[in-house]
Amino acid sequence: MFEIRKDASFSERNIPLGVLEVSYPENGFDRDALHSLIERELAALRDKYAGYDRKAVFGGNPYFRFFRKFKKTYPVMQQFETVMFKGRPFPEEDPVTAVPFLLELTTFVLSGTHDIDRIDGPLTIFTPDAKLPFDGMRGDSTHTYPNDICGRDDTGIIFSMIAGADNRTCVHPDSRHVFYPVFGTPDTASALIENALETLSGFVRTICPGAKTESAML
């Protein structure tokens, strides 16, 4: 596992955070398996949520409540609704990012993707007490939030749970050595994150049997 640290601002909050590190071999993806996995999981979701009601499904969701404190809409809820009910195609062009997206749709747990080879030094998880600026993954200027869950390396901030990934370490088409953070909230049970890590690992093994994986709970 690449080096990850927690500073006191995060560790004292006892918020679960999982990390899955993956080394994908070049040309090792089974795209037929990826497509079948996606179709199978989406079909199960359509059956499960045939009578979908947003309030019933997300009203008590800890991520929904956490984002609402920042006056934000939980992005996984938006993704779920656009794929399942508004006809948005599932983005399966890049298998590296398809698996965490599928994890989010099937578990409602928030994840992300970063290129380890673009990280400068160890990753430090922290909670800021102010709005700290950084460049978002689309090159736009964004910022952290007080009581946000964030990561930084020796160069700067690489993710904010609320604002998303940066544009330096976010994945590119050639990214093969990556890590997936699986975020918790103050109200999330550690078991939920542990199960999500195992589900994500299973997705990775399905689409790329030759991938090397290592997971950790922080």
C-alpha positions in Angstrom: 0.0 0.0 0.0 1.3 3.5 -0.9 1.9 5.7 2.1 -1.2 7.3 3.7 -1.3 9.4 6.9 -4.0 10.8 9.0 -3.5 14.1 10.8 -5.2 14.8 14.1 -7.9 17.0 12.5 -9.3 13.9 10.8 -8.3 11.0 13.1 -10.0 12.5 16.1 -13.4 12.5 14.3 -13.4 8.6 14.0 -14.9 8.8 10.5 -14.4 5.5 8.5 -12.5 5.9 5.2 -11.5 3.0 3.0 -8.8 2.9 0.3 -8.4 0.3 -2.5 -5.1 0.4 -4.3 -5.1 -1.2 -7.8 -2.3 -1.9 -10.3 -3.9 -2.7 -13.6 -1.8 -4.5 -16.3 -1.7 -3.0 -19.7 -4.4 -4.4 -22.0 -5.7 -6.5 -19.2 -9.3 -5.5 -19.2 -12.1 -7.9 -20.2 -14.6 -5.5 -21.7 -17.2 -8.2 -22.3 -17.1 -9.0 -18.6 -17.3 -5.3 -17.8 -20.4 -4.8 -20.0 -22.1 -8.0 -18.6 -21.3 -6.8 -15.0 -22.9 -3.4 -15.6 -26.0 -4.9 -17.4 -26.5 -7.4 -14.5 -26.1 -4.8 -11.8 -28.3 -2.3 -13.5 -31.0 -4.9 -14.1 -31.0 -5.8 -10.4 -31.3 -2.1 -9.5 -34.3 -1.6 -11.8 -36.1 -4.5 -10.2 -35.2 -3.3 -6.7 -36.2 0.3 -7.2 -39.1 -0.1 -9.6 -41.3 2.0 -7.3 -38.5 4.5 -6.6 -39.3 7.3 -4.2 -36.5 9.7 -3.5 -37.5 10.6 0.0 -37.9 7.0 1.0 -34.6 5.9 -0.5 -32.4 8.9 0.3 -34.2 10.8 3.0 -32.3 9.0 5.8 -29.1 8.4 3.8 -26.1 9.7 5.9 -24.3 11.0 2.8 -27.5 12.9 1.7 -27.6 14.5 5.2 -23.9 15.2 5.2 -24.0 17.0 1.9 -27.1 18.9 2.9 -25.2 20.5 5.8 -23.0 22.1 3.1 -26.0 23.1 1.1 -25.1 20.6 -1.6 -27.0 17.9 -3.3 -25.6 14.4 -2.9 -24.0 13.6 -6.3 -24.6 9.9 -6.1 -28.3 10.5 -5.8 -28.2 12.6 -9.0 -26.1 10.0 -10.8 -28.5 7.2 -9.7 -31.5 9.0 -11.0 -30.0 10.1 -14.3 -28.8 6.6 -15.2 -31.8 4.6 -13.8 -34.7 6.9 -14.8 -33.5 9.6 -17.2 -31.8 7.6 -19.9 -28.2 8.6 -19.3 -25.9 5.9 -20.7 -23.6 4.2 -18.2 -20.1 5.6 -18.8 -18.2 2.3 -19.4 -15.6 3.7 -21.9 -12.9 3.7 -19.2 -13.0 0.6 -17.0 -10.8 2.2 -14.4 -13.5 4.8 -13.6 -16.5 2.5 -14.4 -16.0 0.3 -11.3 -16.2 3.1 -8.7 -19.2 4.6 -10.6 -20.9 1.2 -10.5 -20.1 0.9 -6.8 -21.8 4.2 -6.1 -24.9 3.2 -8.0 -25.3 -0.1 -6.3 -24.3 0.9 -2.7 -25.0 4.7 -2.6 -21.5 5.0 -1.0 -19.3 7.8 -2.3 -16.0 6.9 -4.0 -13.4 8.5 -6.3 -10.3 7.7 -8.4 -6.8 9.0 -8.3 -3.5 8.2 -10.2 -0.9 7.2 -7.7 1.9 7.9 -10.1 0.9 11.6 -10.2 0.9 11.9 -6.4 3.8 13.8 -4.8 4.9 12.1 -1.6 2.5 10.5 0.9 -1.2 11.1 1.1 -2.4 12.9 4.2 -6.1 12.8 5.2 -7.2 15.9 7.0 -10.2 18.1 8.0 -9.8 21.7 7.1 -11.1 24.5 9.2 -11.4 27.0 6.3 -12.1 27.1 2.6 -8.8 26.2 1.0 -8.5 26.7 -2.8 -7.4 24.1 -5.3 -7.9 23.3 -9.0 -10.7 20.9 -9.7 -10.5 18.0 -12.1 -12.0 20.1 -14.9 -9.4 22.8 -14.4 -11.9 25.1 -12.6 -11.0 26.8 -9.3 -12.8 25.2 -6.3 -12.2 24.9 -2.6 -12.5 22.7 0.5 -15.1 23.4 3.2 -14.7 23.6 7.0 -15.3 20.0 8.4 -14.9 18.6 4.9 -12.9 15.3 4.5 -9.9 16.0 2.3 -6.6 14.7 1.1 -3.3 16.4 0.3 0.2 15.5 -0.9 3.4 17.4 -0.8 2.2 19.6 -3.6 -1.3 20.4 -2.5 -4.9 19.3 -2.1 -5.9 16.3 -4.3 -9.5 15.8 -3.1 -12.3 17.2 -1.1 -15.3 14.9 -0.3 -17.6 17.8 -1.1 -15.8 19.5 -4.0 -14.3 16.3 -5.7 -10.9 15.5 -7.2 -8.2 17.8 -8.3 -6.9 18.1 -11.9 -3.4 16.8 -11.2 -4.0 13.4 -9.8 -7.4 12.6 -11.3 -7.2 9.6 -13.6 -6.2 9.9 -17.3 -6.8 7.4 -20.1 -3.3 5.9 -19.4 -3.7 5.6 -15.6 -3.1 2.1 -14.5 -1.8 2.5 -10.9 -4.7 4.0 -9.0 -6.4 4.3 -5.7 -10.1 4.5 -4.9 -11.1 6.3 -1.7 -14.3 5.0 -0.3 -15.7 7.8 1.9 -17.6 7.5 5.1 -19.5 10.2 7.1 -19.8 10.8 10.8 -22.9 8.7 10.8 -21.6 5.9 8.6 -20.8 2.5 10.1 -17.3 1.1 9.4 -18.9 -2.2 8.3 -20.6 -0.4 5.4 -17.3 0.9 4.1 -15.6 -2.5 4.6 -18.4 -4.1 2.6 -18.1 -1.5 -0.1 -14.3 -2.1 -0.4 -15.0 -5.8 -0.8 -17.6 -5.1 -3.5 -15.3 -2.8 -5.3 -12.5 -5.4 -5.2 -14.9 -7.9 -6.7 -15.8 -5.6 -9.5 -12.0 -5.1 -10.2 -11.3 -8.8 -10.3 -14.3 -9.4 -12.6 -13.2 -6.9 -15.3 -9.4 -7.5 -14.9 -8.4 -10.8 -13.3 -4.7 -9.9 -13.5 -5.1 -6.7 -11.4 -3.2 -6.5 -8.1 -5.2 -5.1 -5.3 -4.6 -4.0 -1.7 -7.2 -2.4 0.6 -7.0 -0.6 3.9 -9.4 1.0 6.4 -8.1 4.2 7.9 
